[in-house]
């Protein structure tokens, strides 16, 4: 890689990482800054470091594997965790370099959706529910995934709506994505 190529990679407007079996092998400066770690600290680390809980880390593992197996990119929006424990909403994109084993070697990008932390702090359970809501899941579906009753999920949804002072999930997700400001 030439100096100019490295300069472009390190200063891309989004965080970029190359992983092998969910372990960071390479990343750009933007990625390291986004997550609040020195770049040298991230290399060789499991992606678990960047999720709020073990459960979140394990739940997102298989999401998007089908398009990757077909050599298609995968995109979603998710909440990630910085070194200082704060969270941020980002647009996540993935492309595998090994469709037969998608997680063997994969290129990931993370683009901030909301650049300034605003609003209330979320509990780990609220983050989990919000992640599934952003994927269009119902309370019943979320309850099945998390091993909770649909009523418990409804309670968490109601708490999120109160915390963000919005009337429904569509407005909540719109506000968190930056479109509802």
Beta strands, then each sheet from edge to edge (+ up, - down):
strand 1: 15-20
strand 2: 23-27
strand 3: 74-81
strand 4: 87-96
strand 5: 106-112
sheet 1: 2+ 1- 5+ 4- 3+
end
